[in-house]
Amino acid sequence: MVQTSDTKGVILETALLLFSRKGYESVGVQEIVTTAGITKPTLYYYFKSKQGLLEAIVAEYGAVFISITRKAAEYRHNLVVNLRDLFQETLNFAHEHPAFYRLSQNLFSSAPETAGYAVGVPFKGELVSTLEGLFIAAAGDHGNMKNREHIYAETFMGLLETWAMLSINGEAKLNDYLQYRIIHHFMHGIFS
């Protein structure tokens, strides 16, 4: 049994690892408590439910990622620089927190009727909204982007998700040149 002061953190980290490896819907409360070395009442004391535990994980890690994304998306009248920074910061976060990044991707692609989807959608919405804000600001400098900001945000979000997952799974080595080419390709689509 872990010490009381560390119990909440141990439960969070245990659940995060299990959810990221198996998917939220596939992990039961019993598996979490057995792996964490605690009892069910202890889990319920801290988190009320399995969904409450997931919400706490997304709140903790998601707030950090949203903050990083917002800072990188502050428009500096150079969209290429913003996109490069967003790409790099997303990769950095994914490599620093691979279990959470995998979990978030699982939640974003969950079936709409699941609890995982219900928890993941507001988090993804914040990220997309932040990217959309960047494209709205950039449209002031690039008139041909007007009225397509949401499409750009969703598309760039998908690009970030794909390359971050390829990177943390060891399927792609993203050097500076490859990152430049990916962003250049995206920018060509915007300005064409």
Protein Blocks (a to p, Z undefined) as FASTA:
>chain_A
ZZfklmmmmmmmmmmmmmmmnopklpcfklmmmmnopafklmmmmnopaklmmmmmmmmm
mmmmmmmmmmmmmcghiaklmmmmmmmmmmmmmmmmmmlmmmmmmmmmmcfkbmklmmmm
mmmmmmmmmmmmmmmmmmmmmmmlgoplmmmmmmmmmmmmmmmmmmmnopaccdfklmmm
mmmmmmmmmmZZ
